[in-house]
């Protein structure tokens, strides 16, 4: 048999001038995504797909980490803790401006009849915990306090599944399916 090639090469767009303004506005990001998608070249059976991007660690913004825009492609969280937290020390704020902005963008994309929406990346549960307290802290804790690490990971896993289901429910309310590679980071 012959290999199947499905590819979408987004249109080349000029660089953004202000990363903070870019990440603060769903309108600016959505319009830019749509311009890239509408001008894309597709090969094989590729569909116009919008990956709703909130960085690779979107769940951390829901925990209250300050999200630091570096460019149009990268936003990075600040740590909340200098040591390994207890699970009750961090809570997902499903009513936060960050979380609402993410869901608004997923809804907007899912309602667009010209694209297939890809759910945003939440990050891996160990990555999330490492970002909350620092990777070195997490690595030492894996040796010194593995039970506490597992309790934190269980909490993050539950929150991860809540956030994933929330966005998939939105997408499936408006589209016949959902494309998502974020499952490679899925808990379990």
Secondary structure, DSSP 8 states (H G I E B T S, - for coil): ------EEE-------S-HHHHHH-HHHHHHHHHHHHHT-EEETT---EEE--S-TTHHHHHTT--EEE-SSS-EEE--S-SS---GGG----TTSHHHHHHHHHHHHHHH-TT-EEE------HHHHHHHHH-HHHHHHHHHH-HHHHHHHHHHHHHHHHHHHHHHHHHHHHHSS--B-SGGGG---
